[in-house]
Amino acid sequence: MTLNRKCPLCRRPRSAEFTPFCSKSCKDRDLVRWLADGYALPGAPAIDEEEGKA
């Protein structure tokens, strides 16, 4: 197990205060990505209920 894990955004060493990030800046950047739908799981497109009705 590696104790010197890095920030997932900028790869600098993590800070205990902002784990798993290195700083408030990286923590905030990650939040903005979530809020802007910047993260997604690959898969088939969802069918809109109104589109599915004939």
C-alpha positions as CSV (number, residue, x, y, z in Angstrom):
1,M,0.0,0.0,0.0
2,T,1.4,3.4,-1.0
3,L,1.2,6.1,1.6
4,N,2.4,8.9,-0.7
5,R,-0.7,9.0,-2.9
6,K,-1.1,12.0,-5.2
7,C,-3.9,14.5,-5.9
8,P,-6.1,13.0,-8.7
9,L,-6.2,16.3,-10.6
10,C,-2.7,17.8,-10.5
11,R,-0.6,14.8,-9.2
12,R,1.0,16.9,-6.3
13,P,1.2,15.3,-2.9
14,R,-2.2,15.1,-1.0
15,S,-3.0,17.4,1.9
16,A,-4.6,15.8,5.0
17,E,-6.9,18.8,5.2
18,F,-8.2,18.5,1.6
19,T,-7.9,14.7,1.1
20,P,-7.9,13.3,-1.6
21,F,-6.8,16.6,-3.1
22,C,-3.7,18.7,-2.5
23,S,-5.4,22.1,-2.0
24,K,-8.8,23.9,-1.8
25,S,-8.2,24.9,-5.4
26,C,-8.2,21.3,-6.6
27,K,-11.1,20.4,-4.4
28,D,-13.1,23.3,-5.9
29,R,-12.1,22.4,-9.4
30,D,-13.4,18.8,-8.9
31,L,-16.7,20.2,-7.5
32,V,-17.2,22.4,-10.6
33,R,-16.6,19.4,-12.8
34,W,-19.3,17.4,-11.0
35,L,-21.8,20.3,-11.1
36,A,-21.1,20.9,-14.8
37,D,-21.7,17.2,-15.6
38,G,-18.0,16.8,-16.5
39,Y,-18.0,13.3,-15.2
40,A,-20.0,10.5,-16.8
41,L,-20.1,6.8,-17.0
42,P,-20.0,5.3,-20.5
43,G,-23.1,3.5,-21.6
44,A,-26.1,3.5,-23.8
45,P,-28.0,6.8,-24.0
46,A,-31.0,7.0,-21.6
47,I,-34.4,6.9,-23.3
48,D,-36.6,9.9,-22.5
49,E,-40.0,8.8,-21.3
50,E,-41.8,11.1,-23.7
51,E,-39.7,9.8,-26.7
52,G,-40.4,6.2,-25.8
53,K,-44.2,6.7,-26.1
54,A,-45.8,6.5,-29.5
